Amino acid sequence: MTSETSPLDPAEKVDLWRQRYFEAQAAAEEFVLGEHGEEGLAGWIEANSRITADLLRAQRPDGVSATDHFMTRMQRQLLLYDSAVSTEPQPSGTVLRNADCGILRYRKKAARAGVVLTFKSPCGYCQKLHTAIANRYVEPDVKVSCEQTEDGCTWRAESAHAPGEDAAGSPHGGQAAD
């Protein structure tokens, strides 16, 4: 076959990357569950959280706390799927609201198109994975938690310290922590 192809426009590239990521993630989940069951999935989350936390440490910009870096990464990841995301600074930390999860929307669309999904909902896996990443990465005095909502979730990164205890004035001090 000899025909020239034209380059993809930016929207087509985004759609194709989403599709390829979705396919790779679904294949990994199906393989791990099929070969190793729930125990294998726990091991997958353990390995994935360790690798991701190490990458985040290497990528963290100077002067940005691990917590702020983690929450920004979560926000950007959700925005890749056109989620309705907002962040709210709180005295004890940050709240990230995902009012309409694009990942859920994307999966529902795939299911309607006949794609067999490994999980009925990706939310439990997503929450376990990202909580495990946070536990390895954010500052030790920060607790990251997630609450499920109807079409999304709310992530909280809250410092155990009272507001104003840090010299820099923010719950995370705006400092890079190891």
C-alpha positions in Angstrom: 0.0 0.0 0.0 1.5 3.3 -1.1 -0.4 6.3 0.0 0.7 9.4 1.8 -0.7 10.2 5.1 -1.3 13.6 6.5 -0.2 14.5 10.0 -2.7 14.3 12.8 -4.1 17.6 14.1 -3.6 18.3 17.8 -7.1 17.1 18.8 -6.6 13.8 17.0 -3.2 13.3 18.7 -4.8 13.9 22.1 -7.6 11.4 21.3 -5.0 8.8 20.1 -2.8 9.2 23.2 -5.8 8.8 25.4 -6.9 5.7 23.5 -3.4 4.2 23.6 -2.9 4.9 27.3 -6.4 3.4 28.0 -5.5 0.3 26.0 -2.2 -0.2 27.7 -3.7 0.3 31.2 -6.5 -2.1 30.5 -4.1 -4.7 29.2 -1.9 -4.4 32.2 -4.9 -4.7 34.6 -6.3 -7.7 32.8 -3.0 -9.5 32.7 -2.2 -8.8 36.4 -5.7 -9.8 37.6 -5.8 -12.8 35.3 -2.4 -14.1 36.2 -2.1 -13.0 39.9 -5.6 -12.0 41.1 -6.2 -9.3 43.7 -2.8 -10.0 45.4 -1.1 -9.3 42.1 -3.1 -6.0 41.8 -1.8 -5.0 45.2 1.7 -5.7 44.1 1.2 -3.8 40.9 0.0 -0.8 42.9 3.0 -1.1 45.2 5.5 -1.2 42.3 3.7 1.6 40.4 3.6 3.8 43.4 7.3 3.3 44.1 8.3 4.0 40.5 6.0 7.0 40.3 7.2 8.5 43.6 10.8 8.2 42.5 10.0 9.9 39.2 8.2 12.7 41.0 11.2 13.2 43.2 13.5 13.6 40.2 11.0 15.9 38.4 10.0 18.2 41.3 10.8 21.8 40.4 13.0 23.7 42.9 11.1 25.6 45.5 7.9 23.5 45.1 6.8 21.3 48.0 6.2 17.6 47.2 2.6 18.0 48.3 2.0 20.9 45.9 3.8 19.0 43.1 1.7 15.9 43.8 -1.6 17.9 43.7 -0.6 19.7 40.6 0.2 16.4 38.9 -3.2 15.0 39.9 -5.0 18.1 38.5 -3.1 17.9 35.2 -3.7 14.2 34.9 -7.5 14.8 35.3 -7.4 17.7 32.9 -5.9 15.3 30.2 -9.3 13.8 30.1 -11.2 17.1 30.2 -12.4 16.6 33.8 -14.1 19.5 35.6 -11.4 20.1 38.1 -10.9 23.0 40.6 -8.5 23.5 43.5 -9.2 25.4 46.7 -6.5 26.4 49.1 -7.5 25.7 52.7 -5.8 26.7 56.0 -4.6 23.1 56.4 -3.7 22.3 52.8 -5.3 21.9 49.4 -8.6 20.5 48.2 -8.9 19.3 44.6 -12.4 18.8 43.4 -13.1 16.6 40.4 -16.8 17.4 39.8 -17.1 15.5 36.5 -14.4 12.9 35.9 -13.3 12.7 32.3 -11.8 9.3 32.9 -15.2 7.9 34.0 -16.8 9.6 31.0 -14.1 8.1 28.7 -14.6 4.6 30.1 -18.4 4.8 29.8 -18.0 5.8 26.1 -15.6 2.9 25.6 -18.1 0.5 27.2 -20.9 1.7 25.0 -18.6 1.1 22.0 -18.2 -2.6 23.1 -14.9 -2.4 24.9 -14.8 -5.0 27.8 -13.6 -3.2 30.9 -11.5 -4.9 33.5 -13.0 -2.9 36.4 -16.7 -1.8 36.6 -15.2 1.5 37.9 -11.6 2.7 37.9 -12.1 4.7 41.0 -11.0 2.2 43.6 -7.8 1.4 41.7 -7.1 5.1 41.1 -7.7 6.0 44.7 -5.5 3.2 46.0 -2.7 4.0 43.5 -2.6 7.7 44.1 -2.9 7.4 47.8 0.1 5.0 47.8 2.1 7.4 45.6 1.3 10.2 48.0 2.3 8.1 51.0 5.7 7.6 49.5 6.1 11.1 48.1 4.5 14.0 50.0 5.9 15.4 53.3 5.5 13.1 56.3 3.2 15.5 58.1 0.7 15.6 55.2 -2.2 13.2 54.8 -3.7 12.8 51.3 -7.2 11.3 51.1 -9.9 10.9 48.6 -13.7 10.9 48.8 -15.8 9.5 46.0 -18.6 11.7 44.6 -21.3 10.7 42.1 -19.3 11.6 38.9 -15.9 12.3 40.4 -14.0 12.7 43.6 -12.5 15.1 46.0 -8.8 14.9 47.0 -7.5 16.5 50.1 -3.9 17.1 51.1 -3.9 18.3 54.7 -1.0 19.1 57.0 -1.0 18.0 60.6 0.5 21.3 61.6 -1.7 24.3 62.5 -1.8 27.1 59.9 1.1 29.5 60.3 3.5 27.1 61.9 5.8 27.0 58.8 8.2 29.9 58.4 7.1 30.4 54.8 3.4 30.7 55.9 1.9 28.0 53.8 0.8 24.6 55.0 3.6 23.1 52.9 6.2 25.8 53.5 6.7 26.1 49.7 10.0 24.3 50.3 11.2 21.2 48.6 11.3 18.3 51.0 13.0 15.0 50.7 
